Amino acid sequence: MGTEFGALPYVVSPYFGLAAYGRIAGVMYAAVMMAQGITPVLIDMSYDHTGDYGWSLRAMTIVFACGSLALCALPPYPTRLRATRPT
């Protein structure tokens, strides 16, 4: 939580290139902002319903684990062909 703003450019640009970077990054930043706004409300609703934060913490652990596994499933960075100067 919090590293998404620093890691997003590092992950998106090599896979999708700079042409699609702005669109993809904009959608991802919007999704992160929405999640950061909705999550506290859902945690509070869970606490009001159950009386503790156990379910919320377990749910967040599962979501973070799924996100980590998704990042691990990415293929290696594509290699870019460099223009070489003839010698």
Phi and psi restraints in degrees (range 20) as a CNS / XPLOR table:
assign (resid 1 and name C) (resid 2 and name N)
       (resid 2 and name CA) (resid 2 and name C) 1.0 115.5 20.0 2
assign (resid 2 and name N) (resid 2 and name CA)
       (resid 2 and name C) (resid 3 and name N) 1.0 -26.6 20.0 2
assign (resid 2 and name C) (resid 3 and name N)
       (resid 3 and name CA) (resid 3 and name C) 1.0 -82.7 20.0 2
assign (resid 3 and name N) (resid 3 and name CA)
       (resid 3 and name C) (resid 4 and name N) 1.0 -8.9 20.0 2
assign (resid 3 and name C) (resid 4 and name N)
       (resid 4 and name CA) (resid 4 and name C) 1.0 -61.4 20.0 2
assign (resid 4 and name N) (resid 4 and name CA)
       (resid 4 and name C) (resid 5 and name N) 1.0 -30.4 20.0 2
assign (resid 4 and name C) (resid 5 and name N)
       (resid 5 and name CA) (resid 5 and name C) 1.0 -74.0 20.0 2
assign (resid 5 and name N) (resid 5 and name CA)
       (resid 5 and name C) (resid 6 and name N) 1.0 -31.1 20.0 2
assign (resid 5 and name C) (resid 6 and name N)
       (resid 6 and name CA) (resid 6 and name C) 1.0 -86.0 20.0 2
assign (resid 6 and name N) (resid 6 and name CA)
       (resid 6 and name C) (resid 7 and name N) 1.0 -33.5 20.0 2
assign (resid 6 and name C) (resid 7 and name N)
       (resid 7 and name CA) (resid 7 and name C) 1.0 -83.4 20.0 2
assign (resid 7 and name N) (resid 7 and name CA)
       (resid 7 and name C) (resid 8 and name N) 1.0 -25.4 20.0 2
assign (resid 7 and name C) (resid 8 and name N)
       (resid 8 and name CA) (resid 8 and name C) 1.0 -58.7 20.0 2
assign (resid 8 and name N) (resid 8 and name CA)
       (resid 8 and name C) (resid 9 and name N) 1.0 -49.9 20.0 2
assign (resid 8 and name C) (resid 9 and name N)
       (resid 9 and name CA) (resid 9 and name C) 1.0 -62.7 20.0 2
assign (resid 9 and name N) (resid 9 and name CA)
       (resid 9 and name C) (resid 10 and name N) 1.0 -35.8 20.0 2
assign (resid 9 and name C) (resid 10 and name N)
       (resid 10 and name CA) (resid 10 and name C) 1.0 -65.3 20.0 2
assign (resid 10 and name N) (resid 10 and name CA)
       (resid 10 and name C) (resid 11 and name N) 1.0 -34.8 20.0 2
assign (resid 10 and name C) (resid 11 and name N)
       (resid 11 and name CA) (resid 11 and name C) 1.0 -86.9 20.0 2
assign (resid 11 and name N) (resid 11 and name CA)
       (resid 11 and name C) (resid 12 and name N) 1.0 -39.4 20.0 2
assign (resid 11 and name C) (resid 12 and name N)
       (resid 12 and name CA) (resid 12 and name C) 1.0 -75.6 20.0 2
assign (resid 12 and name N) (resid 12 and name CA)
       (resid 12 and name C) (resid 13 and name N) 1.0 -45.9 20.0 2
assign (resid 12 and name C) (resid 13 and name N)
       (resid 13 and name CA) (resid 13 and name C) 1.0 -62.6 20.0 2
assign (resid 13 and name N) (resid 13 and name CA)
       (resid 13 and name C) (resid 14 and name N) 1.0 -42.2 20.0 2
assign (resid 13 and name C) (resid 14 and name N)
       (resid 14 and name CA) (resid 14 and name C) 1.0 -68.2 20.0 2
assign (resid 14 and name N) (resid 14 and name CA)
       (resid 14 and name C) (resid 15 and name N) 1.0 -31.7 20.0 2
assign (resid 14 and name C) (resid 15 and name N)
       (resid 15 and name CA) (resid 15 and name C) 1.0 -80.8 20.0 2
assign (resid 15 and name N) (resid 15 and name CA)
       (resid 15 and name C) (resid 16 and name N) 1.0 -37.1 20.0 2
assign (resid 15 and name C) (resid 16 and name N)
       (resid 16 and name CA) (resid 16 and name C) 1.0 -113.6 20.0 2
assign (resid 16 and name N) (resid 16 and name CA)
       (resid 16 and name C) (resid 17 and name N) 1.0 -9.8 20.0 2
assign (resid 16 and name C) (resid 17 and name N)
       (resid 17 and name CA) (resid 17 and name C) 1.0 80.8 20.0 2
assign (resid 17 and name N) (resid 17 and name CA)
       (resid 17 and name C) (resid 18 and name N) 1.0 171.1 20.0 2
assign (resid 17 and name C) (resid 18 and name N)
       (resid 18 and name CA) (resid 18 and name C) 1.0 -77.7 20.0 2
assign (resid 18 and name N) (resid 18 and name CA)
       (resid 18 and name C) (resid 19 and name N) 1.0 -20.8 20.0 2
assign (resid 18 and name C) (resid 19 and name N)
       (resid 19 and name CA) (resid 19 and name C) 1.0 -64.8 20.0 2
assign (resid 19 and name N) (resid 19 and name CA)
       (resid 19 and name C) (resid 20 and name N) 1.0 -39.5 20.0 2
assign (resid 19 and name C) (resid 20 and name N)
       (resid 20 and name CA) (resid 20 and name C) 1.0 -99.3 20.0 2
assign (resid 20 and name N) (resid 20 and name CA)
       (resid 20 and name C) (resid 21 and name N) 1.0 -3.0 20.0 2
assign (resid 20 and name C) (resid 21 and name N)
       (resid 21 and name CA) (resid 21 and name C) 1.0 -57.8 20.0 2
assign (resid 21 and name N) (resid 21 and name CA)
       (resid 21 and name C) (resid 22 and name N) 1.0 -48.3 20.0 2
assign (resid 21 and name C) (resid 22 and name N)
       (resid 22 and name CA) (resid 22 and name C) 1.0 -60.7 20.0 2
assign (resid 22 and name N) (resid 22 and name CA)
       (resid 22 and name C) (resid 23 and name N) 1.0 -44.3 20.0 2
assign (resid 22 and name C) (resid 23 and name N)
       (resid 23 and name CA) (resid 23 and name C) 1.0 -66.5 20.0 2
assign (resid 23 and name N) (resid 23 and name CA)
       (resid 23 and name C) (resid 24 and name N) 1.0 -47.7 20.0 2
assign (resid 23 and name C) (resid 24 and name N)
       (resid 24 and name CA) (resid 24 and name C) 1.0 -65.5 20.0 2
assign (resid 24 and name N) (resid 24 and name CA)
       (resid 24 and name C) (resid 25 and name N) 1.0 -44.9 20.0 2
assign (resid 24 and name C) (resid 25 and name N)
       (resid 25 and name CA) (resid 25 and name C) 1.0 -63.6 20.0 2
assign (resid 25 and name N) (resid 25 and name CA)
       (resid 25 and name C) (resid 26 and name N) 1.0 -39.2 20.0 2
assign (resid 25 and name C) (resid 26 and name N)
       (resid 26 and name CA) (resid 26 and name C) 1.0 -62.2 20.0 2
assign (resid 26 and name N) (resid 26 and name CA)
       (resid 26 and name C) (resid 27 and name N) 1.0 -43.3 20.0 2
assign (resid 26 and name C) (resid 27 and name N)
       (resid 27 and name CA) (resid 27 and name C) 1.0 -66.3 20.0 2
assign (resid 27 and name N) (resid 27 and name CA)
       (resid 27 and name C) (resid 28 and name N) 1.0 -41.5 20.0 2
assign (resid 27 and name C) (resid 28 and name N)
       (resid 28 and name CA) (resid 28 and name C) 1.0 -67.5 20.0 2
assign (resid 28 and name N) (resid 28 and name CA)
       (resid 28 and name C) (resid 29 and name N) 1.0 -41.8 20.0 2
assign (resid 28 and name C) (resid 29 and name N)
       (resid 29 and name CA) (resid 29 and name C) 1.0 -63.4 20.0 2
assign (resid 29 and name N) (resid 29 and name CA)
       (resid 29 and name C) (resid 30 and name N) 1.0 -38.8 20.0 2
assign (resid 29 and name C) (resid 30 and name N)
       (resid 30 and name CA) (resid 30 and name C) 1.0 -64.1 20.0 2
assign (resid 30 and name N) (resid 30 and name CA)
       (resid 30 and name C) (resid 31 and name N) 1.0 -41.1 20.0 2
assign (resid 30 and name C) (resid 31 and name N)
       (resid 31 and name CA) (resid 31 and name C) 1.0 -64.6 20.0 2
assign (resid 31 and name N) (resid 31 and name CA)
       (resid 31 and name C) (resid 32 and name N) 1.0 -40.1 20.0 2
assign (resid 31 and name C) (resid 32 and name N)
       (resid 32 and name CA) (resid 32 and name C) 1.0 -64.4 20.0 2
assign (resid 32 and name N) (resid 32 and name CA)
       (resid 32 and name C) (resid 33 and name N) 1.0 -43.9 20.0 2
assign (resid 32 and name C) (resid 33 and name N)
       (resid 33 and name CA) (resid 33 and name C) 1.0 -62.9 20.0 2
assign (resid 33 and name N) (resid 33 and name CA)
       (resid 33 and name C) (resid 34 and name N) 1.0 -41.3 20.0 2
assign (resid 33 and name C) (resid 34 and name N)
       (resid 34 and name CA) (resid 34 and name C) 1.0 -64.8 20.0 2
assign (resid 34 and name N) (resid 34 and name CA)
       (resid 34 and name C) (resid 35 and name N) 1.0 -42.2 20.0 2
assign (resid 34 and name C) (resid 35 and name N)
       (resid 35 and name CA) (resid 35 and name C) 1.0 -64.2 20.0 2
assign (resid 35 and name N) (resid 35 and name CA)
       (resid 35 and name C) (resid 36 and name N) 1.0 -39.8 20.0 2
assign (resid 35 and name C) (resid 36 and name N)
       (resid 36 and name CA) (resid 36 and name C) 1.0 -68.7 20.0 2
assign (resid 36 and name N) (resid 36 and name CA)
       (resid 36 and name C) (resid 37 and name N) 1.0 -24.6 20.0 2
assign (resid 36 and name C) (resid 37 and name N)
       (resid 37 and name CA) (resid 37 and name C) 1.0 -84.0 20.0 2
assign (resid 37 and name N) (resid 37 and name CA)
       (resid 37 and name C) (resid 38 and name N) 1.0 -33.7 20.0 2
assign (resid 37 and name C) (resid 38 and name N)
       (resid 38 and name CA) (resid 38 and name C) 1.0 -85.1 20.0 2
assign (resid 38 and name N) (resid 38 and name CA)
       (resid 38 and name C) (resid 39 and name N) 1.0 -34.2 20.0 2
assign (resid 38 and name C) (resid 39 and name N)
       (resid 39 and name CA) (resid 39 and name C) 1.0 -57.3 20.0 2
assign (resid 39 and name N) (resid 39 and name CA)
       (resid 39 and name C) (resid 40 and name N) 1.0 -47.0 20.0 2
assign (resid 39 and name C) (resid 40 and name N)
       (resid 40 and name CA) (resid 40 and name C) 1.0 -60.6 20.0 2
assign (resid 40 and name N) (resid 40 and name CA)
       (resid 40 and name C) (resid 41 and name N) 1.0 -36.1 20.0 2
assign (resid 40 and name C) (resid 41 and name N)
       (resid 41 and name CA) (resid 41 and name C) 1.0 -65.2 20.0 2
assign (resid 41 and name N) (resid 41 and name CA)
       (resid 41 and name C) (resid 42 and name N) 1.0 -43.9 20.0 2
assign (resid 41 and name C) (resid 42 and name N)
       (resid 42 and name CA) (resid 42 and name C) 1.0 -65.4 20.0 2
assign (resid 42 and name N) (resid 42 and name CA)
       (resid 42 and name C) (resid 43 and name N) 1.0 -37.8 20.0 2
assign (resid 42 and name C) (resid 43 and name N)
       (resid 43 and name CA) (resid 43 and name C) 1.0 -64.3 20.0 2
assign (resid 43 and name N) (resid 43 and name CA)
       (resid 43 and name C) (resid 44 and name N) 1.0 -43.9 20.0 2
assign (resid 43 and name C) (resid 44 and name N)
       (resid 44 and name CA) (resid 44 and name C) 1.0 -64.4 20.0 2
assign (resid 44 and name N) (resid 44 and name CA)
       (resid 44 and name C) (resid 45 and name N) 1.0 -39.7 20.0 2
assign (resid 44 and name C) (resid 45 and name N)
       (resid 45 and name CA) (resid 45 and name C) 1.0 -64.2 20.0 2
assign (resid 45 and name N) (resid 45 and name CA)
       (resid 45 and name C) (resid 46 and name N) 1.0 -39.6 20.0 2
assign (resid 45 and name C) (resid 46 and name N)
       (resid 46 and name CA) (resid 46 and name C) 1.0 -63.5 20.0 2
assign (resid 46 and name N) (resid 46 and name CA)
       (resid 46 and name C) (resid 47 and name N) 1.0 -42.7 20.0 2
assign (resid 46 and name C) (resid 47 and name N)
       (resid 47 and name CA) (resid 47 and name C) 1.0 -64.0 20.0 2
assign (resid 47 and name N) (resid 47 and name CA)
       (resid 47 and name C) (resid 48 and name N) 1.0 -43.2 20.0 2
assign (resid 47 and name C) (resid 48 and name N)
       (resid 48 and name CA) (resid 48 and name C) 1.0 -62.4 20.0 2
assign (resid 48 and name N) (resid 48 and name CA)
       (resid 48 and name C) (resid 49 and name N) 1.0 -34.7 20.0 2
assign (resid 48 and name C) (resid 49 and name N)
       (resid 49 and name CA) (resid 49 and name C) 1.0 -79.9 20.0 2
assign (resid 49 and name N) (resid 49 and name CA)
       (resid 49 and name C) (resid 50 and name N) 1.0 -40.0 20.0 2
assign (resid 49 and name C) (resid 50 and name N)
       (resid 50 and name CA) (resid 50 and name C) 1.0 -104.3 20.0 2
assign (resid 50 and name N) (resid 50 and name CA)
       (resid 50 and name C) (resid 51 and name N) 1.0 -23.4 20.0 2
assign (resid 50 and name C) (resid 51 and name N)
       (resid 51 and name CA) (resid 51 and name C) 1.0 90.4 20.0 2
assign (resid 51 and name N) (resid 51 and name CA)
       (resid 51 and name C) (resid 52 and name N) 1.0 -1.1 20.0 2
assign (resid 51 and name C) (resid 52 and name N)
       (resid 52 and name CA) (resid 52 and name C) 1.0 -150.6 20.0 2
assign (resid 52 and name N) (resid 52 and name CA)
       (resid 52 and name C) (resid 53 and name N) 1.0 174.1 20.0 2
assign (resid 52 and name C) (resid 53 and name N)
       (resid 53 and name CA) (resid 53 and name C) 1.0 -97.7 20.0 2
assign (resid 53 and name N) (resid 53 and name CA)
       (resid 53 and name C) (resid 54 and name N) 1.0 7.9 20.0 2
assign (resid 53 and name C) (resid 54 and name N)
       (resid 54 and name CA) (resid 54 and name C) 1.0 -57.8 20.0 2
assign (resid 54 and name N) (resid 54 and name CA)
       (resid 54 and name C) (resid 55 and name N) 1.0 -48.2 20.0 2
assign (resid 54 and name C) (resid 55 and name N)
       (resid 55 and name CA) (resid 55 and name C) 1.0 -64.9 20.0 2
assign (resid 55 and name N) (resid 55 and name CA)
       (resid 55 and name C) (resid 56 and name N) 1.0 -39.4 20.0 2
assign (resid 55 and name C) (resid 56 and name N)
       (resid 56 and name CA) (resid 56 and name C) 1.0 -64.3 20.0 2
assign (resid 56 and name N) (resid 56 and name CA)
       (resid 56 and name C) (resid 57 and name N) 1.0 -43.9 20.0 2
assign (resid 56 and name C) (resid 57 and name N)
       (resid 57 and name CA) (resid 57 and name C) 1.0 -65.6 20.0 2
assign (resid 57 and name N) (resid 57 and name CA)
       (resid 57 and name C) (resid 58 and name N) 1.0 -39.8 20.0 2
assign (resid 57 and name C) (resid 58 and name N)
       (resid 58 and name CA) (resid 58 and name C) 1.0 -65.1 20.0 2
assign (resid 58 and name N) (resid 58 and name CA)
       (resid 58 and name C) (resid 59 and name N) 1.0 -41.9 20.0 2
assign (resid 58 and name C) (resid 59 and name N)
       (resid 59 and name CA) (resid 59 and name C) 1.0 -63.3 20.0 2
assign (resid 59 and name N) (resid 59 and name CA)
       (resid 59 and name C) (resid 60 and name N) 1.0 -43.0 20.0 2
assign (resid 59 and name C) (resid 60 and name N)
       (resid 60 and name CA) (resid 60 and name C) 1.0 -65.9 20.0 2
assign (resid 60 and name N) (resid 60 and name CA)
       (resid 60 and name C) (resid 61 and name N) 1.0 -36.6 20.0 2
assign (resid 60 and name C) (resid 61 and name N)
       (resid 61 and name CA) (resid 61 and name C) 1.0 -62.5 20.0 2
assign (resid 61 and name N) (resid 61 and name CA)
       (resid 61 and name C) (resid 62 and name N) 1.0 -42.5 20.0 2
assign (resid 61 and name C) (resid 62 and name N)
       (resid 62 and name CA) (resid 62 and name C) 1.0 -65.2 20.0 2
assign (resid 62 and name N) (resid 62 and name CA)
       (resid 62 and name C) (resid 63 and name N) 1.0 -43.1 20.0 2
assign (resid 62 and name C) (resid 63 and name N)
       (resid 63 and name CA) (resid 63 and name C) 1.0 -64.1 20.0 2
assign (resid 63 and name N) (resid 63 and name CA)
       (resid 63 and name C) (resid 64 and name N) 1.0 -43.5 20.0 2
assign (resid 63 and name C) (resid 64 and name N)
       (resid 64 and name CA) (resid 64 and name C) 1.0 -66.1 20.0 2
assign (resid 64 and name N) (resid 64 and name CA)
       (resid 64 and name C) (resid 65 and name N) 1.0 -38.4 20.0 2
assign (resid 64 and name C) (resid 65 and name N)
       (resid 65 and name CA) (resid 65 and name C) 1.0 -64.9 20.0 2
assign (resid 65 and name N) (resid 65 and name CA)
       (resid 65 and name C) (resid 66 and name N) 1.0 -41.4 20.0 2
assign (resid 65 and name C) (resid 66 and name N)
       (resid 66 and name CA) (resid 66 and name C) 1.0 -63.3 20.0 2
assign (resid 66 and name N) (resid 66 and name CA)
       (resid 66 and name C) (resid 67 and name N) 1.0 -40.7 20.0 2
assign (resid 66 and name C) (resid 67 and name N)
       (resid 67 and name CA) (resid 67 and name C) 1.0 -64.0 20.0 2
assign (resid 67 and name N) (resid 67 and name CA)
       (resid 67 and name C) (resid 68 and name N) 1.0 -40.0 20.0 2
assign (resid 67 and name C) (resid 68 and name N)
       (resid 68 and name CA) (resid 68 and name C) 1.0 -65.7 20.0 2
assign (resid 68 and name N) (resid 68 and name CA)
       (resid 68 and name C) (resid 69 and name N) 1.0 -42.7 20.0 2
assign (resid 68 and name C) (resid 69 and name N)
       (resid 69 and name CA) (resid 69 and name C) 1.0 -64.3 20.0 2
assign (resid 69 and name N) (resid 69 and name CA)
       (resid 69 and name C) (resid 70 and name N) 1.0 -36.7 20.0 2
assign (resid 69 and name C) (resid 70 and name N)
       (resid 70 and name CA) (resid 70 and name C) 1.0 -64.3 20.0 2
assign (resid 70 and name N) (resid 70 and name CA)
       (resid 70 and name C) (resid 71 and name N) 1.0 -40.2 20.0 2
assign (resid 70 and name C) (resid 71 and name N)
       (resid 71 and name CA) (resid 71 and name C) 1.0 -66.4 20.0 2
assign (resid 71 and name N) (resid 71 and name CA)
       (resid 71 and name C) (resid 72 and name N) 1.0 -37.2 20.0 2
assign (resid 71 and name C) (resid 72 and name N)
       (resid 72 and name CA) (resid 72 and name C) 1.0 -68.6 20.0 2
assign (resid 72 and name N) (resid 72 and name CA)
       (resid 72 and name C) (resid 73 and name N) 1.0 -24.0 20.0 2
assign (resid 72 and name C) (resid 73 and name N)
       (resid 73 and name CA) (resid 73 and name C) 1.0 -82.5 20.0 2
assign (resid 73 and name N) (resid 73 and name CA)
       (resid 73 and name C) (resid 74 and name N) 1.0 -8.3 20.0 2
assign (resid 73 and name C) (resid 74 and name N)
       (resid 74 and name CA) (resid 74 and name C) 1.0 -64.4 20.0 2
assign (resid 74 and name N) (resid 74 and name CA)
       (resid 74 and name C) (resid 75 and name N) 1.0 143.5 20.0 2
assign (resid 74 and name C) (resid 75 and name N)
       (resid 75 and name CA) (resid 75 and name C) 1.0 -70.4 20.0 2
assign (resid 75 and name N) (resid 75 and name CA)
       (resid 75 and name C) (resid 76 and name N) 1.0 166.6 20.0 2
assign (resid 75 and name C) (resid 76 and name N)
       (resid 76 and name CA) (resid 76 and name C) 1.0 -59.6 20.0 2
assign (resid 76 and name N) (resid 76 and name CA)
       (resid 76 and name C) (resid 77 and name N) 1.0 154.7 20.0 2
assign (resid 76 and name C) (resid 77 and name N)
       (resid 77 and name CA) (resid 77 and name C) 1.0 -56.1 20.0 2
assign (resid 77 and name N) (resid 77 and name CA)
       (resid 77 and name C) (resid 78 and name N) 1.0 138.4 20.0 2
assign (resid 77 and name C) (resid 78 and name N)
       (resid 78 and name CA) (resid 78 and name C) 1.0 -67.4 20.0 2
assign (resid 78 and name N) (resid 78 and name CA)
       (resid 78 and name C) (resid 79 and name N) 1.0 141.3 20.0 2
assign (resid 78 and name C) (resid 79 and name N)
       (resid 79 and name CA) (resid 79 and name C) 1.0 -86.3 20.0 2
assign (resid 79 and name N) (resid 79 and name CA)
       (resid 79 and name C) (resid 80 and name N) 1.0 136.9 20.0 2
assign (resid 79 and name C) (resid 80 and name N)
       (resid 80 and name CA) (resid 80 and name C) 1.0 -100.1 20.0 2
assign (resid 80 and name N) (resid 80 and name CA)
       (resid 80 and name C) (resid 81 and name N) 1.0 137.5 20.0 2
assign (resid 80 and name C) (resid 81 and name N)
       (resid 81 and name CA) (resid 81 and name C) 1.0 -76.3 20.0 2
assign (resid 81 and name N) (resid 81 and name CA)
       (resid 81 and name C) (resid 82 and name N) 1.0 129.4 20.0 2
assign (resid 81 and name C) (resid 82 and name N)
       (resid 82 and name CA) (resid 82 and name C) 1.0 -94.7 20.0 2
assign (resid 82 and name N) (resid 82 and name CA)
       (resid 82 and name C) (resid 83 and name N) 1.0 141.1 20.0 2
assign (resid 82 and name C) (resid 83 and name N)
       (resid 83 and name CA) (resid 83 and name C) 1.0 -76.0 20.0 2
assign (resid 83 and name N) (resid 83 and name CA)
       (resid 83 and name C) (resid 84 and name N) 1.0 121.9 20.0 2
assign (resid 83 and name C) (resid 84 and name N)
       (resid 84 and name CA) (resid 84 and name C) 1.0 -103.3 20.0 2
assign (resid 84 and name N) (resid 84 and name CA)
       (resid 84 and name C) (resid 85 and name N) 1.0 145.9 20.0 2
assign (resid 84 and name C) (resid 85 and name N)
       (resid 85 and name CA) (resid 85 and name C) 1.0 -87.0 20.0 2
assign (resid 85 and name N) (resid 85 and name CA)
       (resid 85 and name C) (resid 86 and name N) 1.0 133.0 20.0 2
assign (resid 85 and name C) (resid 86 and name N)
       (resid 86 and name CA) (resid 86 and name C) 1.0 -66.1 20.0 2
assign (resid 86 and name N) (resid 86 and name CA)
       (resid 86 and name C) (resid 87 and name N) 1.0 141.7 20.0 2
